[in-house]
Amino acid sequence: MESTPTKQKAIFSASLLLFAERGFDATTMPMIAENAKVGAGTIYRYFKNKESLVNELFQQHVNEFLQCIESGLANERDGYRDGFHHIFEGMVTFTKNHPRALGFIKTHSQGAFLTEESRLAYQKLVEFVCTFFREGQKQGVIRNLPENALIAILFGSFMEVYEMIENNYLSLTDELLTGVEESLWAALSRQS
């Protein structure tokens, strides 16, 4: 008999896959149960409804993603290029550990089903990245573009590359990651 953490992990894995592929509205609890190989009633032992499931999953991944991109950044702040390297490495680590989670976060970040707690977790993530960009702009290191444009350049490009890797259009190599990181830095920074 599967243990409780194993069942909950299977439910989270199935939910992430289905929400990322189909979206919230097109994913049903019976689909999640079938994909997780648990009974539909089992899901309701852990989650009140689909909204509570998606919110717990969303918060978990947003918080883990924030931890990944924050880790390695020293309080004294190395140079902005080093700081960007730590953020990029965190993005890579998170995406390797949770292949569909970044897409899930992106496509569900504005959902009407999100609770206040989920919205605040997402806002904390966005604020961390915006603060990095604002501080870099004040120092003359980051391009003087709106924060949302900088976020779109960073995460949009990164997610597109990872989608191509997942679909076997690109091979994940250290050389590719180095090139992507350098290209993103070039796009975001004010080159002298």
ZIVEN-V521586 format. One record per residue. N is the residue number from 1. PHI is phi in whole degrees, -180 to 180 (999 if undefined). PSI is psi as a letter, one per 30 degrees, with the letter a starting at -180 (none if undefined). Layout:
n:N phi:PHI psi:PSI
n:N phi:PHI psi:PSI
//
This chain:
n:1 phi:999 psi:k
n:2 phi:-70 psi:k
n:3 phi:-79 psi:l
n:4 phi:-58 psi:e
n:5 phi:-61 psi:e
n:6 phi:-66 psi:e
n:7 phi:-66 psi:e
n:8 phi:-64 psi:e
n:9 phi:-63 psi:e
n:10 phi:-63 psi:e
n:11 phi:-65 psi:e
n:12 phi:-62 psi:e
n:13 phi:-63 psi:e
n:14 phi:-65 psi:e
n:15 phi:-63 psi:e
n:16 phi:-59 psi:e
n:17 phi:-59 psi:e
n:18 phi:-71 psi:e
n:19 phi:-62 psi:e
n:20 phi:-67 psi:e
n:21 phi:-81 psi:e
n:22 phi:-108 psi:f
n:23 phi:90 psi:l
n:24 phi:-64 psi:e
n:25 phi:-65 psi:e
n:26 phi:-89 psi:f
n:27 phi:-103 psi:k
n:28 phi:-109 psi:l
n:29 phi:-62 psi:e
n:30 phi:-61 psi:e
n:31 phi:-63 psi:e
n:32 phi:-63 psi:e
n:33 phi:-60 psi:e
n:34 phi:-63 psi:e
n:35 phi:-66 psi:e
n:36 phi:-83 psi:f
n:37 phi:60 psi:h
n:38 phi:-131 psi:l
n:39 phi:-71 psi:l
n:40 phi:-58 psi:e
n:41 phi:-64 psi:f
n:42 phi:-62 psi:e
n:43 phi:-60 psi:e
n:44 phi:-74 psi:f
n:45 phi:-73 psi:f
n:46 phi:-101 psi:e
n:47 phi:-135 psi:k
n:48 phi:-63 psi:e
n:49 phi:-163 psi:a
n:50 phi:-64 psi:e
n:51 phi:-64 psi:e
n:52 phi:-68 psi:e
n:53 phi:-64 psi:e
n:54 phi:-65 psi:e
n:55 phi:-68 psi:e
n:56 phi:-64 psi:e
n:57 phi:-64 psi:e
n:58 phi:-61 psi:e
n:59 phi:-62 psi:e
n:60 phi:-58 psi:e
n:61 phi:-74 psi:e
n:62 phi:-62 psi:e
n:63 phi:-66 psi:e
n:64 phi:-65 psi:e
n:65 phi:-63 psi:e
n:66 phi:-61 psi:e
n:67 phi:-60 psi:e
n:68 phi:-64 psi:e
n:69 phi:-81 psi:f
n:70 phi:-78 psi:e
n:71 phi:-64 psi:k
n:72 phi:92 psi:f
n:73 phi:-82 psi:j
n:74 phi:-74 psi:l
n:75 phi:-60 psi:e
n:76 phi:-79 psi:f
n:77 phi:55 psi:j
n:78 phi:-66 psi:a
n:79 phi:-62 psi:l
n:80 phi:-64 psi:e
n:81 phi:-66 psi:e
n:82 phi:-65 psi:e
n:83 phi:-61 psi:e
n:84 phi:-63 psi:e
n:85 phi:-59 psi:e
n:86 phi:-64 psi:e
n:87 phi:-63 psi:e
n:88 phi:-61 psi:e
n:89 phi:-59 psi:e
n:90 phi:-63 psi:e
n:91 phi:-63 psi:e
n:92 phi:-63 psi:e
n:93 phi:-59 psi:e
n:94 phi:-61 psi:e
n:95 phi:-68 psi:e
n:96 phi:-65 psi:e
n:97 phi:-78 psi:f
n:98 phi:-139 psi:i
n:99 phi:-52 psi:e
n:100 phi:-103 psi:f
n:101 phi:-69 psi:e
n:102 phi:-65 psi:e
n:103 phi:-64 psi:e
n:104 phi:-61 psi:e
n:105 phi:-59 psi:e
n:106 phi:-61 psi:e
n:107 phi:-77 psi:f
n:108 phi:-112 psi:g
n:109 phi:-67 psi:f
n:110 phi:-113 psi:g
n:111 phi:-64 psi:k
n:112 phi:-66 psi:f
n:113 phi:-81 psi:f
n:114 phi:-70 psi:k
n:115 phi:-81 psi:l
n:116 phi:-60 psi:e
n:117 phi:-62 psi:e
n:118 phi:-67 psi:e
n:119 phi:-64 psi:e
n:120 phi:-67 psi:e
n:121 phi:-62 psi:e
n:122 phi:-65 psi:e
n:123 phi:-62 psi:e
n:124 phi:-63 psi:e
n:125 phi:-63 psi:e
n:126 phi:-62 psi:e
n:127 phi:-64 psi:e
n:128 phi:-60 psi:e
n:129 phi:-68 psi:e
n:130 phi:-63 psi:e
n:131 phi:-63 psi:e
n:132 phi:-58 psi:e
n:133 phi:-67 psi:e
n:134 phi:-60 psi:e
n:135 phi:-62 psi:e
n:136 phi:-66 psi:e
n:137 phi:-67 psi:e
n:138 phi:-62 psi:e
n:139 phi:-85 psi:f
n:140 phi:76 psi:g
n:141 phi:-98 psi:e
n:142 phi:-102 psi:k
n:143 phi:-53 psi:k
n:144 phi:-86 psi:i
n:145 phi:-117 psi:l
n:146 phi:-58 psi:k
n:147 phi:-55 psi:e
n:148 phi:-63 psi:e
n:149 phi:-69 psi:e
n:150 phi:-64 psi:e
n:151 phi:-63 psi:e
n:152 phi:-63 psi:e
n:153 phi:-63 psi:e
n:154 phi:-66 psi:d
n:155 phi:-78 psi:e
n:156 phi:-63 psi:e
n:157 phi:-65 psi:e
n:158 phi:-60 psi:e
n:159 phi:-65 psi:e
n:160 phi:-64 psi:e
n:161 phi:-62 psi:e
n:162 phi:-67 psi:e
n:163 phi:-65 psi:e
n:164 phi:-66 psi:e
n:165 phi:-66 psi:e
n:166 phi:-60 psi:e
n:167 phi:-92 psi:g
n:168 phi:63 psi:g
n:169 phi:-89 psi:f
n:170 phi:-134 psi:l
n:171 phi:-100 psi:k
n:172 phi:-77 psi:j
n:173 phi:-131 psi:l
n:174 phi:-60 psi:e
n:175 phi:-63 psi:e
n:176 phi:-62 psi:e
n:177 phi:-62 psi:e
n:178 phi:-62 psi:e
n:179 phi:-65 psi:e
n:180 phi:-66 psi:e
n:181 phi:-60 psi:e
n:182 phi:-63 psi:e
n:183 phi:-67 psi:e
n:184 phi:-66 psi:e
n:185 phi:-62 psi:e
n:186 phi:-62 psi:e
n:187 phi:-72 psi:f
n:188 phi:-95 psi:f
n:189 phi:-94 psi:l
n:190 phi:-89 psi:j
n:191 phi:-75 psi:k
n:192 phi:-99 psi:none
//
